Amino acid sequence: MPVMRRSKIRQRLLIMLVTGIGGMAAAAISFASAVYDAANPVPVPVIGKDQVVDTGRWRVTINGAHMSSLPPTGTKPFEPKRFLLVDLELDNRSVASSNVFMNLITIKDDAAPLQPKPTYYLARDKWIASAINPNMPEKLVAAWEWPADRPEPQTLSLAIGKQIYKPRDNLYGAPNWFDDGEAAVVELPVTQAVETTEQ
């Protein structure tokens, strides 16, 4: 075998060895970083009302919470009920109308109502909210029916989820928004509201 050919084979083997070692080192660093991040999560910020929370896809502002015997429509139910109402503002930062804010807010308290997700109403016309348009902030009311056998809360902790945008997801290779933990926890007092009944 000529000397020149042996030299090329040795160079290729050396390149493959260095590339393999580099790849293994990168994988080990990535794995160690993932383990460290899982063992030392970044604490979720706890904030008060009237502060803007950037969730990635949305800007959310929780303005207040109160108990009421009326739903946001203002129409008295046939049977007496209690509702926990949370006033908030939503600003859609994506390029398309969306209604995925339905999963955005959850109650963290142990005394949370049985209904896990609230019903959202538009504050301007007291009707059930649908898709929110981009760059058109909306004032909403999130309503939970409060169980009759539970005491009314004095304070409330709300977890606000966050999302990240991927131009290509791992399953379909399509762009989408994906849940990414919690953006913030909002703690606020719960007050009684002055109620007016519509006939």
C-alpha positions as CSV (number, residue, x, y, z in Angstrom):
1,M,0.0,0.0,0.0
2,P,1.5,3.3,-1.0
3,V,2.6,5.7,1.8
4,M,0.3,8.5,0.5
5,R,-2.8,6.3,0.7
6,R,-2.0,5.2,4.3
7,S,-1.6,8.8,5.3
8,K,-5.1,9.7,3.9
9,I,-6.6,6.7,5.7
10,R,-5.0,7.8,9.0
11,Q,-6.2,11.4,8.5
12,R,-9.8,10.1,7.9
13,L,-9.7,7.9,10.9
14,L,-8.3,10.8,13.0
15,I,-11.1,13.1,11.7
16,M,-13.8,10.4,12.5
17,L,-12.3,9.9,16.0
18,V,-12.3,13.6,16.8
19,T,-15.8,14.1,15.4
20,G,-17.1,11.1,17.4
21,I,-15.5,12.4,20.6
22,G,-16.8,15.9,19.9
23,G,-20.3,14.5,19.3
24,M,-20.2,12.4,22.5
25,A,-19.0,15.4,24.5
26,A,-21.8,17.6,23.1
27,A,-24.4,14.9,24.0
28,A,-23.0,14.6,27.5
29,I,-23.1,18.4,28.0
30,S,-26.7,18.6,26.7
31,F,-27.8,15.7,29.0
32,A,-26.1,17.2,32.0
33,S,-27.7,20.6,31.3
34,A,-31.1,19.0,31.0
35,V,-30.6,17.1,34.3
36,Y,-29.4,20.3,36.0
37,D,-32.4,22.3,34.7
38,A,-34.8,19.6,35.9
39,A,-33.2,19.5,39.3
40,N,-33.0,23.3,39.7
41,P,-36.2,24.7,38.0
42,V,-36.4,28.5,37.7
43,P,-39.0,29.6,40.3
44,V,-42.3,30.9,38.9
45,P,-42.7,34.6,39.8
46,V,-45.5,35.5,42.2
47,I,-47.1,38.8,41.4
48,G,-50.2,40.9,42.3
49,K,-53.1,42.1,40.3
50,D,-52.9,44.8,37.6
51,Q,-49.4,43.5,36.4
52,V,-48.9,42.5,32.8
53,V,-47.8,38.9,32.3
54,D,-46.1,37.9,29.0
55,T,-47.0,34.3,28.2
56,G,-45.4,34.2,24.8
57,R,-48.6,34.1,22.8
58,W,-50.6,36.4,25.1
59,R,-50.3,39.4,27.3
60,V,-52.5,38.9,30.4
61,T,-53.5,41.3,33.1
62,I,-55.5,40.1,36.0
63,N,-57.5,43.2,37.3
64,G,-59.5,41.7,40.2
65,A,-61.7,38.9,41.6
66,H,-65.1,38.9,43.3
67,M,-67.9,36.5,44.3
68,S,-71.3,37.0,42.9
69,S,-74.7,35.4,42.8
70,L,-75.0,36.4,39.2
71,P,-73.1,35.2,36.2
72,P,-71.4,37.8,33.9
73,T,-74.5,38.0,31.8
74,G,-76.3,39.7,34.7
75,T,-79.3,37.4,34.4
76,K,-80.3,35.7,37.7
77,P,-80.2,31.9,37.5
78,F,-83.4,29.9,38.3
79,E,-81.7,28.3,41.2
80,P,-79.4,30.2,43.6
81,K,-75.8,29.9,42.6
82,R,-72.5,31.5,43.5
83,F,-69.8,32.4,40.9
84,L,-66.2,33.4,41.3
85,L,-65.6,36.1,38.7
86,V,-62.1,37.2,37.6
87,D,-61.7,40.4,35.5
88,L,-58.8,40.3,33.1
89,E,-57.4,41.8,29.9
90,L,-56.0,39.7,27.0
91,D,-53.9,40.8,24.1
92,N,-53.2,38.3,21.3
93,R,-49.6,38.7,20.2
94,S,-49.8,36.0,17.4
95,V,-50.7,36.6,13.8
96,A,-54.0,34.7,13.8
97,S,-57.3,34.9,15.8
98,S,-57.3,32.3,18.6
99,N,-59.4,30.9,21.4
100,V,-56.8,28.8,23.1
101,F,-56.9,31.2,26.1
102,M,-59.6,28.8,27.4
103,N,-56.7,26.8,29.0
104,L,-54.6,29.8,30.0
105,I,-55.7,30.4,33.7
106,T,-56.1,27.8,36.4
107,I,-56.8,28.1,40.1
108,K,-54.0,26.9,42.3
109,D,-55.8,26.9,45.7
110,D,-56.7,23.6,47.4
111,A,-60.3,24.9,47.7
112,A,-60.6,25.2,43.9
113,P,-64.1,24.7,42.4
114,L,-64.9,21.3,40.8
115,Q,-65.1,23.0,37.4
116,P,-61.4,23.1,36.3
117,K,-61.8,25.6,33.5
118,P,-63.7,28.9,33.6
119,T,-66.2,30.1,31.1
120,Y,-65.0,33.4,29.5
121,Y,-67.3,36.3,28.8
122,L,-66.6,39.5,26.9
123,A,-66.9,42.4,29.3
124,R,-68.2,44.8,26.6
125,D,-71.3,42.8,25.7
126,K,-71.6,40.1,28.5
127,W,-71.6,37.3,26.0
128,I,-69.4,34.1,25.8
129,A,-66.1,34.9,24.3
130,S,-64.8,33.2,21.2
131,A,-61.6,33.9,19.3
132,I,-59.6,37.0,20.2
133,N,-58.1,38.9,17.2
134,P,-54.4,39.9,17.1
135,N,-53.5,43.4,18.3
136,M,-57.1,44.0,19.6
137,P,-56.9,43.7,23.4
138,E,-60.1,42.5,25.0
139,K,-61.5,42.8,28.6
140,L,-62.9,39.5,29.7
141,V,-64.5,38.0,32.7
142,A,-63.6,34.4,33.7
143,A,-66.4,32.7,35.6
144,W,-66.3,29.6,37.8
145,E,-69.5,28.2,39.4
146,W,-68.5,27.9,43.0
147,P,-69.7,24.7,44.8
148,A,-72.3,25.3,47.4
149,D,-70.6,23.2,50.1
150,R,-67.3,25.2,50.0
151,P,-66.7,28.5,51.8
152,E,-66.1,31.6,49.7
153,P,-62.4,32.3,49.3
154,Q,-60.9,35.5,50.8
155,T,-57.8,35.3,48.5
156,L,-57.1,33.6,45.2
157,S,-54.0,32.2,43.5
158,L,-54.2,31.9,39.7
159,A,-51.5,30.2,37.6
160,I,-51.0,31.7,34.1
161,G,-49.6,29.2,31.6
162,K,-47.0,30.2,29.0
163,Q,-46.4,29.0,25.5
164,I,-43.5,28.9,23.1
165,Y,-43.6,29.1,19.3
166,K,-41.9,26.5,17.2
167,P,-41.5,27.0,13.4
168,R,-41.4,23.2,13.0
169,D,-42.8,20.8,15.6
170,N,-41.3,17.4,16.3
171,L,-44.4,15.4,15.1
172,Y,-45.7,17.1,11.9
173,G,-42.9,19.6,11.1
174,A,-45.5,22.3,11.1
175,P,-45.5,25.7,13.0
176,N,-47.5,25.9,16.2
177,W,-47.6,27.2,19.8
178,F,-46.8,24.7,22.6
179,D,-47.4,24.8,26.4
180,D,-44.2,25.5,28.4
181,G,-45.1,25.5,32.1
182,E,-46.2,28.6,34.1
183,A,-45.4,32.2,33.3
184,A,-46.5,33.6,36.7
185,V,-48.8,33.1,39.7
186,V,-51.1,36.0,40.5
187,E,-52.2,36.3,44.1
188,L,-55.1,38.7,44.8
189,P,-58.0,39.3,47.2
190,V,-61.5,38.3,46.5
191,T,-64.2,40.9,47.2
192,Q,-68.0,41.1,47.1
193,A,-69.5,42.9,44.2
194,V,-72.5,45.2,44.0
195,E,-75.0,43.3,42.0
196,T,-77.7,44.5,39.6
197,T,-80.2,42.0,38.2
198,E,-81.5,42.1,34.7
199,Q,-85.0,40.9,34.0
